[in-house]
Amino acid sequence: MSDAPLSDVMAEHADTETSESYERFVALFRTSTIGIVGVGTLAQDDQGRFIADGDFGAGRTTHGDGRSRILAFADPEAAIRNFGPRFNTGVSGEVLLQMAATDPDCAGVLVNSATREISLVISQATAESLLAEAPGRRRWWRRR
């Protein structure tokens, strides 16, 4: 796996449009912290960590074709420096894949680059396929 920021891998795919570059993007997305517009309630556990309180969800967009997708931002720290605060929380890409795969009203995830005006889509079918490779985990968010 590359040590390149997710936005760099997104740019590589935008430039080459190869299946290999898309696979690198999705693999890195899955293990990265991704910025989202969190909606709902967060609580703190006994150790001061934030946890979802049963009604937490991710904001959506209908960019492009009008289908609802989770709105996500690659490389949150760089995104804030370059474009300002467009999101309010960070979530693992793996969790976003789970959210997209299990919500029948969600067409996938729209990921915005932190360095260029690039957006890439991870479809619901791709999210489902990736999750089929690993056992499911307990869902801790609510569909919005």
Beta strands, then each sheet from edge to edge (+ up, - down):
strand 1: 33-36
strand 2: 38-39
strand 3: 42-44
strand 4: 50-52
strand 5: 57-58
strand 6: 60-61
strand 7: 69-73
strand 8: 89-92
strand 9: 108-112
strand 10: 119-123
sheet 1: 6+ 7- 1+ 8-
sheet 2: 2+ 5-
sheet 3: 3+ 4-
sheet 4: 6+ 7- 9- 10+
end
